[in-house]
Amino acid sequence: MKYIFEVRIREGHTAEEYADAWVRASEIIQQAPGARGTELHRKIDDPNVLIAIASWESKADRDAMEGQHNPEVARIIRSAAPFCEITPIGEFEDPEWVVMPPGKRGN
């Protein structure tokens, strides 16, 4: 499953500031059972808007991680709060179907 959210960088700050916090928190979170990686994408026409994607084996794995309070992760997330606004987009199951060009494989 994928947990997806939008990140809007506040004026006077940079996406790189958020990315630094994202990587530090992700390195810890990704040690949880079922974690499959994270991605951070910059919007093409607005460098201050990012989409963040966290991949998990299952919603249960992600919920279990959320249920285990990690003070270091909480501190990192709090440190990023002044320079961004985060809006959850939602939780999505892995695709039921994938259509790839001939000769290509998915990641």
Gaussian input, Z-matrix of N, CA and C with variables (Angstrom, degrees):
# hf/3-21g

backbone

0 1
 N
 C     1     B1
 C     2     B2     1     A1
 N     3     B3     2     A2     1     D1
 C     4     B4     3     A3     2     D2
 C     5     B5     4     A4     3     D3
 N     6     B6     5     A5     4     D4
 C     7     B7     6     A6     5     D5
 C     8     B8     7     A7     6     D6
 N     9     B9     8     A8     7     D7
 C    10    B10     9     A9     8     D8
 C    11    B11    10    A10     9     D9
 N    12    B12    11    A11    10    D10
 C    13    B13    12    A12    11    D11
 C    14    B14    13    A13    12    D12
 N    15    B15    14    A14    13    D13
 C    16    B16    15    A15    14    D14
 C    17    B17    16    A16    15    D15
 N    18    B18    17    A17    16    D16
 C    19    B19    18    A18    17    D17
 C    20    B20    19    A19    18    D18
 N    21    B21    20    A20    19    D19
 C    22    B22    21    A21    20    D20
 C    23    B23    22    A22    21    D21
 N    24    B24    23    A23    22    D22
 C    25    B25    24    A24    23    D23
 C    26    B26    25    A25    24    D24
 N    27    B27    26    A26    25    D25
 C    28    B28    27    A27    26    D26
 C    29    B29    28    A28    27    D27
 N    30    B30    29    A29    28    D28
 C    31    B31    30    A30    29    D29
 C    32    B32    31    A31    30    D30
 N    33    B33    32    A32    31    D31
 C    34    B34    33    A33    32    D32
 C    35    B35    34    A34    33    D33
 N    36    B36    35    A35    34    D34
 C    37    B37    36    A36    35    D35
 C    38    B38    37    A37    36    D36
 N    39    B39    38    A38    37    D37
 C    40    B40    39    A39    38    D38
 C    41    B41    40    A40    39    D39
 N    42    B42    41    A41    40    D40
 C    43    B43    42    A42    41    D41
 C    44    B44    43    A43    42    D42
 N    45    B45    44    A44    43    D43
 C    46    B46    45    A45    44    D44
 C    47    B47    46    A46    45    D45
 N    48    B48    47    A47    46    D46
 C    49    B49    48    A48    47    D47
 C    50    B50    49    A49    48    D48
 N    51    B51    50    A50    49    D49
 C    52    B52    51    A51    50    D50
 C    53    B53    52    A52    51    D51
 N    54    B54    53    A53    52    D52
 C    55    B55    54    A54    53    D53
 C    56    B56    55    A55    54    D54
 N    57    B57    56    A56    55    D55
 C    58    B58    57    A57    56    D56
 C    59    B59    58    A58    57    D57
 N    60    B60    59    A59    58    D58
 C    61    B61    60    A60    59    D59
 C    62    B62    61    A61    60    D60
 N    63    B63    62    A62    61    D61
 C    64    B64    63    A63    62    D62
 C    65    B65    64    A64    63    D63
 N    66    B66    65    A65    64    D64
 C    67    B67    66    A66    65    D65
 C    68    B68    67    A67    66    D66
 N    69    B69    68    A68    67    D67
 C    70    B70    69    A69    68    D68
 C    71    B71    70    A70    69    D69
 N    72    B72    71    A71    70    D70
 C    73    B73    72    A72    71    D71
 C    74    B74    73    A73    72    D72
 N    75    B75    74    A74    73    D73
 C    76    B76    75    A75    74    D74
 C    77    B77    76    A76    75    D75
 N    78    B78    77    A77    76    D76
 C    79    B79    78    A78    77    D77
 C    80    B80    79    A79    78    D78
 N    81    B81    80    A80    79    D79
 C    82    B82    81    A81    80    D80
 C    83    B83    82    A82    81    D81
 N    84    B84    83    A83    82    D82
 C    85    B85    84    A84    83    D83
 C    86    B86    85    A85    84    D84
 N    87    B87    86    A86    85    D85
 C    88    B88    87    A87    86    D86
 C    89    B89    88    A88    87    D87
 N    90    B90    89    A89    88    D88
 C    91    B91    90    A90    89    D89
 C    92    B92    91    A91    90    D90
 N    93    B93    92    A92    91    D91
 C    94    B94    93    A93    92    D92
 C    95    B95    94    A94    93    D93
 N    96    B96    95    A95    94    D94
 C    97    B97    96    A96    95    D95
 C    98    B98    97    A97    96    D96
 N    99    B99    98    A98    97    D97
 C   100   B100    99    A99    98    D98
 C   101   B101   100   A100    99    D99
 N   102   B102   101   A101   100   D100
 C   103   B103   102   A102   101   D101
 C   104   B104   103   A103   102   D102
 N   105   B105   104   A104   103   D103
 C   106   B106   105   A105   104   D104
 C   107   B107   106   A106   105   D105
 N   108   B108   107   A107   106   D106
 C   109   B109   108   A108   107   D107
 C   110   B110   109   A109   108   D108
 N   111   B111   110   A110   109   D109
 C   112   B112   111   A111   110   D110
 C   113   B113   112   A112   111   D111
 N   114   B114   113   A113   112   D112
 C   115   B115   114   A114   113   D113
 C   116   B116   115   A115   114   D114
 N   117   B117   116   A116   115   D115
 C   118   B118   117   A117   116   D116
 C   119   B119   118   A118   117   D117
 N   120   B120   119   A119   118   D118
 C   121   B121   120   A120   119   D119
 C   122   B122   121   A121   120   D120
 N   123   B123   122   A122   121   D121
 C   124   B124   123   A123   122   D122
 C   125   B125   124   A124   123   D123
 N   126   B126   125   A125   124   D124
 C   127   B127   126   A126   125   D125
 C   128   B128   127   A127   126   D126
 N   129   B129   128   A128   127   D127
 C   130   B130   129   A129   128   D128
 C   131   B131   130   A130   129   D129
 N   132   B132   131   A131   130   D130
 C   133   B133   132   A132   131   D131
 C   134   B134   133   A133   132   D132
 N   135   B135   134   A134   133   D133
 C   136   B136   135   A135   134   D134
 C   137   B137   136   A136   135   D135
 N   138   B138   137   A137   136   D136
 C   139   B139   138   A138   137   D137
 C   140   B140   139   A139   138   D138
 N   141   B141   140   A140   139   D139
 C   142   B142   141   A141   140   D140
 C   143   B143   142   A142   141   D141
 N   144   B144   143   A143   142   D142
 C   145   B145   144   A144   143   D143
 C   146   B146   145   A145   144   D144
 N   147   B147   146   A146   145   D145
 C   148   B148   147   A147   146   D146
 C   149   B149   148   A148   147   D147
 N   150   B150   149   A149   148   D148
 C   151   B151   150   A150   149   D149
 C   152   B152   151   A151   150   D150
 N   153   B153   152   A152   151   D151
 C   154   B154   153   A153   152   D152
 C   155   B155   154   A154   153   D153
 N   156   B156   155   A155   154   D154
 C   157   B157   156   A156   155   D155
 C   158   B158   157   A157   156   D156
 N   159   B159   158   A158   157   D157
 C   160   B160   159   A159   158   D158
 C   161   B161   160   A160   159   D159
 N   162   B162   161   A161   160   D160
 C   163   B163   162   A162   161   D161
 C   164   B164   163   A163   162   D162
 N   165   B165   164   A164   163   D163
 C   166   B166   165   A165   164   D164
 C   167   B167   166   A166   165   D165
 N   168   B168   167   A167   166   D166
 C   169   B169   168   A168   167   D167
 C   170   B170   169   A169   168   D168
 N   171   B171   170   A170   169   D169
 C   172   B172   171   A171   170   D170
 C   173   B173   172   A172   171   D171
 N   174   B174   173   A173   172   D172
 C   175   B175   174   A174   173   D173
 C   176   B176   175   A175   174   D174
 N   177   B177   176   A176   175   D175
 C   178   B178   177   A177   176   D176
 C   179   B179   178   A178   177   D177
 N   180   B180   179   A179   178   D178
 C   181   B181   180   A180   179   D179
 C   182   B182   181   A181   180   D180
 N   183   B183   182   A182   181   D181
 C   184   B184   183   A183   182   D182
 C   185   B185   184   A184   183   D183
 N   186   B186   185   A185   184   D184
 C   187   B187   186   A186   185   D185
 C   188   B188   187   A187   186   D186
 N   189   B189   188   A188   187   D187
 C   190   B190   189   A189   188   D188
 C   191   B191   190   A190   189   D189
 N   192   B192   191   A191   190   D190
 C   193   B193   192   A192   191   D191
 C   194   B194   193   A193   192   D192
 N   195   B195   194   A194   193   D193
 C   196   B196   195   A195   194   D194
 C   197   B197   196   A196   195   D195
 N   198   B198   197   A197   196   D196
 C   199   B199   198   A198   197   D197
 C   200   B200   199   A199   198   D198
 N   201   B201   200   A200   199   D199
 C   202   B202   201   A201   200   D200
 C   203   B203   202   A202   201   D201
 N   204   B204   203   A203   202   D202
 C   205   B205   204   A204   203   D203
 C   206   B206   205   A205   204   D204
 N   207   B207   206   A206   205   D205
 C   208   B208   207   A207   206   D206
 C   209   B209   208   A208   207   D207
 N   210   B210   209   A209   208   D208
 C   211   B211   210   A210   209   D209
 C   212   B212   211   A211   210   D210
 N   213   B213   212   A212   211   D211
 C   214   B214   213   A213   212   D212
 C   215   B215   214   A214   213   D213
 N   216   B216   215   A215   214   D214
 C   217   B217   216   A216   215   D215
 C   218   B218   217   A217   216   D216
 N   219   B219   218   A218   217   D217
 C   220   B220   219   A219   218   D218
 C   221   B221   220   A220   219   D219
 N   222   B222   221   A221   220   D220
 C   223   B223   222   A222   221   D221
 C   224   B224   223   A223   222   D222
 N   225   B225   224   A224   223   D223
 C   226   B226   225   A225   224   D224
 C   227   B227   226   A226   225   D225
 N   228   B228   227   A227   226   D226
 C   229   B229   228   A228   227   D227
 C   230   B230   229   A229   228   D228
 N   231   B231   230   A230   229   D229
 C   232   B232   231   A231   230   D230
 C   233   B233   232   A232   231   D231
 N   234   B234   233   A233   232   D232
 C   235   B235   234   A234   233   D233
 C   236   B236   235   A235   234   D234
 N   237   B237   236   A236   235   D235
 C   238   B238   237   A237   236   D236
 C   239   B239   238   A238   237   D237
 N   240   B240   239   A239   238   D238
 C   241   B241   240   A240   239   D239
 C   242   B242   241   A241   240   D240
 N   243   B243   242   A242   241   D241
 C   244   B244   243   A243   242   D242
 C   245   B245   244   A244   243   D243
 N   246   B246   245   A245   244   D244
 C   247   B247   246   A246   245   D245
 C   248   B248   247   A247   246   D246
 N   249   B249   248   A248   247   D247
 C   250   B250   249   A249   248   D248
 C   251   B251   250   A250   249   D249
 N   252   B252   251   A251   250   D250
 C   253   B253   252   A252   251   D251
 C   254   B254   253   A253   252   D252
 N   255   B255   254   A254   253   D253
 C   256   B256   255   A255   254   D254
 C   257   B257   256   A256   255   D255
 N   258   B258   257   A257   256   D256
 C   259   B259   258   A258   257   D257
 C   260   B260   259   A259   258   D258
 N   261   B261   260   A260   259   D259
 C   262   B262   261   A261   260   D260
 C   263   B263   262   A262   261   D261
 N   264   B264   263   A263   262   D262
 C   265   B265   264   A264   263   D263
 C   266   B266   265   A265   264   D264
 N   267   B267   266   A266   265   D265
 C   268   B268   267   A267   266   D266
 C   269   B269   268   A268   267   D267
 N   270   B270   269   A269   268   D268
 C   271   B271   270   A270   269   D269
 C   272   B272   271   A271   270   D270
 N   273   B273   272   A272   271   D271
 C   274   B274   273   A273   272   D272
 C   275   B275   274   A274   273   D273
 N   276   B276   275   A275   274   D274
 C   277   B277   276   A276   275   D275
 C   278   B278   277   A277   276   D276
 N   279   B279   278   A278   277   D277
 C   280   B280   279   A279   278   D278
 C   281   B281   280   A280   279   D279
 N   282   B282   281   A281   280   D280
 C   283   B283   282   A282   281   D281
 C   284   B284   283   A283   282   D282
 N   285   B285   284   A284   283   D283
 C   286   B286   285   A285   284   D284
 C   287   B287   286   A286   285   D285
 N   288   B288   287   A287   286   D286
 C   289   B289   288   A288   287   D287
 C   290   B290   289   A289   288   D288
 N   291   B291   290   A290   289   D289
 C   292   B292   291   A291   290   D290
 C   293   B293   292   A292   291   D291
 N   294   B294   293   A293   292   D292
 C   295   B295   294   A294   293   D293
 C   296   B296   295   A295   294   D294
 N   297   B297   296   A296   295   D295
 C   298   B298   297   A297   296   D296
 C   299   B299   298   A298   297   D297
 N   300   B300   299   A299   298   D298
 C   301   B301   300   A300   299   D299
 C   302   B302   301   A301   300   D300
 N   303   B303   302   A302   301   D301
 C   304   B304   303   A303   302   D302
 C   305   B305   304   A304   303   D303
 N   306   B306   305   A305   304   D304
 C   307   B307   306   A306   305   D305
 C   308   B308   307   A307   306   D306
 N   309   B309   308   A308   307   D307
 C   310   B310   309   A309   308   D308
 C   311   B311   310   A310   309   D309
 N   312   B312   311   A311   310   D310
 C   313   B313   312   A312   311   D311
 C   314   B314   313   A313   312   D312
 N   315   B315   314   A314   313   D313
 C   316   B316   315   A315   314   D314
 C   317   B317   316   A316   315   D315
 N   318   B318   317   A317   316   D316
 C   319   B319   318   A318   317   D317
 C   320   B320   319   A319   318   D318

   B1=1.4385
   B2=1.5075
   B3=1.3198
   B4=1.4572
   B5=1.5255
   B6=1.3248
   B7=1.4544
   B8=1.5209
   B9=1.3333
   B10=1.4636
   B11=1.5197
   B12=1.3314
   B13=1.4552
   B14=1.5163
   B15=1.3392
   B16=1.4607
   B17=1.5190
   B18=1.3181
   B19=1.4593
   B20=1.5167
   B21=1.3252
   B22=1.4655
   B23=1.5220
   B24=1.3160
   B25=1.4654
   B26=1.5280
   B27=1.3134
   B28=1.4676
   B29=1.5296
   B30=1.3167
   B31=1.4613
   B32=1.5307
   B33=1.3171
   B34=1.4572
   B35=1.5186
   B36=1.3229
   B37=1.4649
   B38=1.5203
   B39=1.3192
   B40=1.4598
   B41=1.5250
   B42=1.3259
   B43=1.4693
   B44=1.5237
   B45=1.3188
   B46=1.4639
   B47=1.5253
   B48=1.3287
   B49=1.4666
   B50=1.5262
   B51=1.3380
   B52=1.4551
   B53=1.5262
   B54=1.3329
   B55=1.4646
   B56=1.5249
   B57=1.3185
   B58=1.4685
   B59=1.5242
   B60=1.3265
   B61=1.4677
   B62=1.5257
   B63=1.3369
   B64=1.4711
   B65=1.5257
   B66=1.3242
   B67=1.4657
   B68=1.5257
   B69=1.3273
   B70=1.4636
   B71=1.5276
   B72=1.3340
   B73=1.4630
   B74=1.5318
   B75=1.3320
   B76=1.4682
   B77=1.5195
   B78=1.3255
   B79=1.4658
   B80=1.5252
   B81=1.3177
   B82=1.4736
   B83=1.5334
   B84=1.3231
   B85=1.4701
   B86=1.5211
   B87=1.3303
   B88=1.4606
   B89=1.5303
   B90=1.3089
   B91=1.4594
   B92=1.5251
   B93=1.3392
   B94=1.4660
   B95=1.5280
   B96=1.3248
   B97=1.4691
   B98=1.5251
   B99=1.3218
   B100=1.4589
   B101=1.5103
   B102=1.3341
   B103=1.4674
   B104=1.5278
   B105=1.3404
   B106=1.4637
   B107=1.5239
   B108=1.3145
   B109=1.4579
   B110=1.5125
   B111=1.3176
   B112=1.4603
   B113=1.5151
   B114=1.3245
   B115=1.4618
   B116=1.5178
   B117=1.3202
   B118=1.4541
   B119=1.5245
   B120=1.3386
   B121=1.4594
   B122=1.5270
   B123=1.3273
   B124=1.4637
   B125=1.5276
   B126=1.3274
   B127=1.4631
   B128=1.5348
   B129=1.3140
   B130=1.4636
   B131=1.5214
   B132=1.3161
   B133=1.4689
   B134=1.5296
   B135=1.3329
   B136=1.4637
   B137=1.5236
   B138=1.3422
   B139=1.4719
   B140=1.5281
   B141=1.3318
   B142=1.4604
   B143=1.5243
   B144=1.3284
   B145=1.4575
   B146=1.5246
   B147=1.3179
   B148=1.4585
   B149=1.5228
   B150=1.3057
   B151=1.4579
   B152=1.5289
   B153=1.3088
   B154=1.4608
   B155=1.5183
   B156=1.3318
   B157=1.4640
   B158=1.5239
   B159=1.3177
   B160=1.4640
   B161=1.5275
   B162=1.3243
   B163=1.4640
   B164=1.5220
   B165=1.3442
   B166=1.4580
   B167=1.5167
   B168=1.3228
   B169=1.4662
   B170=1.5224
   B171=1.3475
   B172=1.4582
   B173=1.5243
   B174=1.3224
   B175=1.4616
   B176=1.5203
   B177=1.3268
   B178=1.4704
   B179=1.5307
   B180=1.3541
   B181=1.4690
   B182=1.5209
   B183=1.3299
   B184=1.4649
   B185=1.5250
   B186=1.3342
   B187=1.4656
   B188=1.5276
   B189=1.3338
   B190=1.4717
   B191=1.5209
   B192=1.3437
   B193=1.4645
   B194=1.5271
   B195=1.3290
   B196=1.4689
   B197=1.5272
   B198=1.3218
   B199=1.4603
   B200=1.5223
   B201=1.3251
   B202=1.4684
   B203=1.5249
   B204=1.3208
   B205=1.4718
   B206=1.5263
   B207=1.3225
   B208=1.4627
   B209=1.5221
   B210=1.3311
   B211=1.4669
   B212=1.5310
   B213=1.3330
   B214=1.4672
   B215=1.5279
   B216=1.3309
   B217=1.4659
   B218=1.5253
   B219=1.3214
   B220=1.4696
   B221=1.5200
   B222=1.3319
   B223=1.4646
   B224=1.5234
   B225=1.3181
   B226=1.4631
   B227=1.5343
   B228=1.3245
   B229=1.4669
   B230=1.5269
   B231=1.3227
   B232=1.4680
   B233=1.5249
   B234=1.3322
   B235=1.4633
   B236=1.5261
   B237=1.3368
   B238=1.4621
   B239=1.5280
   B240=1.3147
   B241=1.4710
   B242=1.5320
   B243=1.3321
   B244=1.4662
   B245=1.5284
   B246=1.3044
   B247=1.4649
   B248=1.5189
   B249=1.3274
   B250=1.4621
   B251=1.5222
   B252=1.3267
   B253=1.4604
   B254=1.5212
   B255=1.3262
   B256=1.4613
   B257=1.5250
   B258=1.3377
   B259=1.4614
   B260=1.5205
   B261=1.3237
   B262=1.4755
   B263=1.5265
   B264=1.3194
   B265=1.4599
   B266=1.5166
   B267=1.3198
   B268=1.4494
   B269=1.5080
   B270=1.3228
   B271=1.4616
   B272=1.5205
   B273=1.3271
   B274=1.4551
   B275=1.5163
   B276=1.3268
   B277=1.4619
   B278=1.5206
   B279=1.3313
   B280=1.4594
   B281=1.5238
   B282=1.3284
   B283=1.4635
   B284=1.5233
   B285=1.3228
   B286=1.4574
   B287=1.5215
   B288=1.3240
   B289=1.4605
   B290=1.5147
   B291=1.3108
   B292=1.4602
   B293=1.5260
   B294=1.3149
   B295=1.4586
   B296=1.5253
   B297=1.3298
   B298=1.4616
   B299=1.5253
   B300=1.3300
   B301=1.4661
   B302=1.5280
   B303=1.3213
   B304=1.4782
   B305=1.5241
   B306=1.3281
   B307=1.4596
   B308=1.5094
   B309=1.3275
   B310=1.4672
   B311=1.5214
   B312=1.3226
   B313=1.4667
   B314=1.5045
   B315=1.3234
   B316=1.4618
   B317=1.5082
   B318=1.3372
   B319=1.4742
   B320=1.4865
   A1=108.85
   A2=115.10
   A3=120.39
   A4=109.06
   A5=114.86
   A6=122.28
   A7=105.42
   A8=116.50
   A9=120.81
   A10=109.70
   A11=115.91
   A12=119.89
   A13=110.56
   A14=114.45
   A15=121.96
   A16=108.85
   A17=116.07
   A18=122.60
   A19=107.57
   A20=117.23
   A21=121.71
   A22=107.77
   A23=115.05
   A24=120.98
   A25=108.60
   A26=116.32
   A27=121.15
   A28=110.72
   A29=114.33
   A30=121.24
   A31=110.53
   A32=115.09
   A33=120.57
   A34=113.41
   A35=117.25
   A36=122.10
   A37=109.04
   A38=116.33
   A39=120.56
   A40=111.15
   A41=114.36
   A42=119.74
   A43=110.47
   A44=116.81
   A45=120.34
   A46=111.49
   A47=117.63
   A48=120.54
   A49=110.09
   A50=116.03
   A51=119.33
   A52=110.44
   A53=116.74
   A54=120.64
   A55=110.77
   A56=117.45
   A57=120.56
   A58=110.22
   A59=116.94
   A60=120.49
   A61=110.59
   A62=116.99
   A63=122.45
   A64=110.38
   A65=116.19
   A66=119.96
   A67=110.61
   A68=117.28
   A69=120.17
   A70=111.55
   A71=117.50
   A72=120.52
   A73=110.66
   A74=116.37
   A75=120.35
   A76=112.15
   A77=117.58
   A78=120.03
   A79=111.00
   A80=116.26
   A81=120.59
   A82=109.82
   A83=116.79
   A84=121.54
   A85=110.93
   A86=117.14
   A87=120.47
   A88=113.66
   A89=117.50
   A90=120.94
   A91=111.58
   A92=117.13
   A93=121.31
   A94=110.58
   A95=117.28
   A96=120.20
   A97=110.66
   A98=116.04
   A99=121.52
   A100=115.27
   A101=118.11
   A102=120.85
   A103=109.24
   A104=116.40
   A105=120.86
   A106=113.24
   A107=118.43
   A108=119.83
   A109=113.44
   A110=114.12
   A111=121.34
   A112=109.44
   A113=115.27
   A114=122.10
   A115=108.23
   A116=115.66
   A117=121.90
   A118=106.60
   A119=116.98
   A120=122.41
   A121=109.64
   A122=116.30
   A123=121.58
   A124=108.76
   A125=117.03
   A126=121.64
   A127=108.81
   A128=116.98
   A129=121.87
   A130=112.20
   A131=118.36
   A132=119.63
   A133=114.15
   A134=117.41
   A135=120.63
   A136=109.09
   A137=116.80
   A138=119.71
   A139=114.39
   A140=117.26
   A141=120.68
   A142=113.05
   A143=116.31
   A144=121.27
   A145=107.63
   A146=115.02
   A147=121.55
   A148=108.91
   A149=115.51
   A150=120.62
   A151=106.07
   A152=115.12
   A153=121.27
   A154=108.39
   A155=115.40
   A156=121.51
   A157=108.64
   A158=115.47
   A159=121.27
   A160=107.11
   A161=116.72
   A162=121.57
   A163=110.18
   A164=114.99
   A165=122.53
   A166=109.94
   A167=116.37
   A168=121.27
   A169=110.07
   A170=117.15
   A171=120.72
   A172=109.75
   A173=115.62
   A174=121.14
   A175=109.75
   A176=116.94
   A177=120.90
   A178=110.83
   A179=117.14
   A180=120.10
   A181=110.81
   A182=116.44
   A183=119.35
   A184=110.22
   A185=116.71
   A186=120.23
   A187=110.91
   A188=117.21
   A189=120.61
   A190=110.51
   A191=116.71
   A192=119.97
   A193=110.11
   A194=116.49
   A195=120.98
   A196=110.92
   A197=117.06
   A198=121.71
   A199=113.91
   A200=116.78
   A201=121.75
   A202=108.64
   A203=117.53
   A204=120.99
   A205=110.34
   A206=115.16
   A207=120.86
   A208=107.38
   A209=118.16
   A210=120.73
   A211=113.08
   A212=117.77
   A213=120.14
   A214=110.60
   A215=117.48
   A216=120.68
   A217=109.82
   A218=117.35
   A219=120.93
   A220=110.70
   A221=117.62
   A222=121.36
   A223=110.50
   A224=117.46
   A225=121.49
   A226=110.14
   A227=116.59
   A228=120.39
   A229=110.56
   A230=117.03
   A231=120.17
   A232=111.09
   A233=116.95
   A234=120.07
   A235=111.92
   A236=117.82
   A237=122.00
   A238=112.35
   A239=117.75
   A240=121.86
   A241=114.52
   A242=120.14
   A243=118.53
   A244=114.57
   A245=118.59
   A246=117.79
   A247=115.19
   A248=117.91
   A249=118.01
   A250=111.33
   A251=114.30
   A252=122.48
   A253=106.76
   A254=116.88
   A255=121.43
   A256=109.35
   A257=115.13
   A258=121.88
   A259=109.47
   A260=118.09
   A261=118.76
   A262=110.33
   A263=116.33
   A264=121.76
   A265=108.88
   A266=116.63
   A267=118.65
   A268=114.00
   A269=114.21
   A270=123.55
   A271=107.42
   A272=116.19
   A273=121.08
   A274=110.34
   A275=116.06
   A276=121.51
   A277=109.12
   A278=116.56
   A279=119.73
   A280=107.52
   A281=117.82
   A282=119.91
   A283=112.85
   A284=114.37
   A285=120.06
   A286=110.31
   A287=116.02
   A288=120.90
   A289=108.97
   A290=115.48
   A291=122.77
   A292=106.58
   A293=116.72
   A294=121.60
   A295=107.07
   A296=116.31
   A297=122.18
   A298=109.10
   A299=117.03
   A300=119.05
   A301=109.87
   A302=118.00
   A303=120.07
   A304=111.41
   A305=116.10
   A306=121.25
   A307=114.56
   A308=119.13
   A309=122.10
   A310=109.49
   A311=115.41
   A312=121.16
   A313=108.54
   A314=116.26
   A315=120.85
   A316=110.78
   A317=114.81
   A318=120.80
   A319=111.19
   D1=159.40
   D2=178.92
   D3=-123.46
   D4=136.27
   D5=173.42
   D6=-107.23
   D7=120.07
   D8=-171.90
   D9=-122.01
   D10=136.76
   D11=175.25
   D12=-146.25
   D13=158.02
   D14=178.68
   D15=-100.18
   D16=140.10
   D17=178.29
   D18=-120.79
   D19=123.23
   D20=175.53
   D21=-110.40
   D22=122.29
   D23=-178.70
   D24=-81.41
   D25=130.94
   D26=-179.87
   D27=-75.70
   D28=152.62
   D29=179.62
   D30=-54.66
   D31=138.66
   D32=-179.47
   D33=90.13
   D34=-1.90
   D35=179.67
   D36=-124.76
   D37=172.35
   D38=-176.97
   D39=-127.33
   D40=157.34
   D41=175.19
   D42=-61.63
   D43=-31.26
   D44=179.88
   D45=-64.36
   D46=-34.48
   D47=176.11
   D48=-61.49
   D49=-46.29
   D50=178.65
   D51=-65.34
   D52=-43.59
   D53=-178.20
   D54=-58.02
   D55=-37.11
   D56=178.23
   D57=-60.31
   D58=-47.16
   D59=178.92
   D60=-66.55
   D61=-40.73
   D62=179.66
   D63=-57.16
   D64=-47.66
   D65=-177.97
   D66=-65.18
   D67=-44.49
   D68=-179.03
   D69=-61.79
   D70=-44.39
   D71=178.65
   D72=-68.40
   D73=-41.50
   D74=-178.44
   D75=-63.16
   D76=-37.11
   D77=179.57
   D78=-59.05
   D79=-33.52
   D80=178.27
   D81=-79.92
   D82=-50.28
   D83=-176.94
   D84=-59.73
   D85=-36.98
   D86=-175.69
   D87=-70.51
   D88=-3.04
   D89=173.82
   D90=-83.67
   D91=-9.41
   D92=-178.91
   D93=-72.37
   D94=147.40
   D95=176.05
   D96=-57.22
   D97=135.81
   D98=177.55
   D99=88.78
   D100=-8.60
   D101=179.26
   D102=-69.21
   D103=134.45
   D104=-178.05
   D105=-122.53
   D106=10.04
   D107=176.30
   D108=118.27
   D109=166.21
   D110=179.31
   D111=-133.25
   D112=155.97
   D113=177.65
   D114=-138.84
   D115=147.19
   D116=176.73
   D117=-132.19
   D118=120.78
   D119=-176.12
   D120=-118.24
   D121=136.26
   D122=176.41
   D123=-91.38
   D124=136.99
   D125=178.38
   D126=-67.80
   D127=136.76
   D128=-174.48
   D129=-60.19
   D130=-45.90
   D131=-174.75
   D132=-96.81
   D133=5.90
   D134=178.70
   D135=-152.72
   D136=98.34
   D137=-176.04
   D138=-66.59
   D139=-7.11
   D140=178.47
   D141=-97.96
   D142=10.33
   D143=175.38
   D144=-121.75
   D145=127.99
   D146=-179.47
   D147=-123.64
   D148=155.11
   D149=168.36
   D150=-117.23
   D151=130.71
   D152=-178.56
   D153=-112.99
   D154=135.86
   D155=-177.79
   D156=-130.25
   D157=124.66
   D158=174.07
   D159=-114.04
   D160=126.05
   D161=-178.12
   D162=-103.47
   D163=139.22
   D164=-177.68
   D165=-136.81
   D166=152.82
   D167=175.08
   D168=-61.03
   D169=-38.75
   D170=-178.90
   D171=-157.19
   D172=162.63
   D173=175.34
   D174=-62.74
   D175=-37.05
   D176=179.13
   D177=-59.80
   D178=-40.38
   D179=177.86
   D180=-63.84
   D181=-43.91
   D182=-179.76
   D183=-65.40
   D184=-44.11
   D185=179.32
   D186=-61.70
   D187=-38.06
   D188=178.19
   D189=-63.11
   D190=-41.99
   D191=178.08
   D192=-62.43
   D193=-44.10
   D194=179.60
   D195=-61.23
   D196=-32.85
   D197=-178.97
   D198=-73.84
   D199=-14.06
   D200=178.82
   D201=-100.60
   D202=96.72
   D203=-178.02
   D204=-63.10
   D205=126.83
   D206=176.10
   D207=-116.61
   D208=110.54
   D209=-175.98
   D210=-60.27
   D211=-33.51
   D212=-179.93
   D213=-68.29
   D214=-42.86
   D215=176.68
   D216=-62.55
   D217=-44.05
   D218=178.92
   D219=-60.26
   D220=-40.96
   D221=179.33
   D222=-63.92
   D223=-43.63
   D224=-179.60
   D225=-63.33
   D226=-44.62
   D227=-179.90
   D228=-63.47
   D229=-42.81
   D230=177.10
   D231=-61.28
   D232=-36.57
   D233=-178.64
   D234=-66.33
   D235=-25.55
   D236=-179.99
   D237=-87.08
   D238=-19.63
   D239=-174.46
   D240=-54.00
   D241=-39.46
   D242=-177.65
   D243=-65.58
   D244=-22.09
   D245=-175.80
   D246=-112.26
   D247=14.67
   D248=176.33
   D249=-156.54
   D250=162.86
   D251=173.67
   D252=-122.21
   D253=126.28
   D254=-175.64
   D255=-112.11
   D256=128.54
   D257=178.75
   D258=-121.22
   D259=114.55
   D260=175.80
   D261=-62.63
   D262=134.77
   D263=174.78
   D264=-94.67
   D265=-40.65
   D266=175.93
   D267=152.73
   D268=178.84
   D269=178.02
   D270=-110.95
   D271=130.89
   D272=-174.38
   D273=-128.07
   D274=138.09
   D275=174.70
   D276=-68.82
   D277=158.39
   D278=171.86
   D279=-59.56
   D280=153.52
   D281=-174.58
   D282=-63.14
   D283=143.90
   D284=175.41
   D285=-79.25
   D286=-23.20
   D287=177.35
   D288=-150.93
   D289=150.60
   D290=177.75
   D291=-135.28
   D292=130.79
   D293=177.05
   D294=-111.47
   D295=117.58
   D296=-178.56
   D297=-115.57
   D298=150.36
   D299=174.40
   D300=-59.70
   D301=151.25
   D302=179.18
   D303=-53.75
   D304=135.60
   D305=178.03
   D306=83.29
   D307=0.30
   D308=-179.52
   D309=-108.15
   D310=150.12
   D311=175.50
   D312=-120.68
   D313=150.33
   D314=177.20
   D315=-71.76
   D316=162.42
   D317=178.51
   D318=-78.53

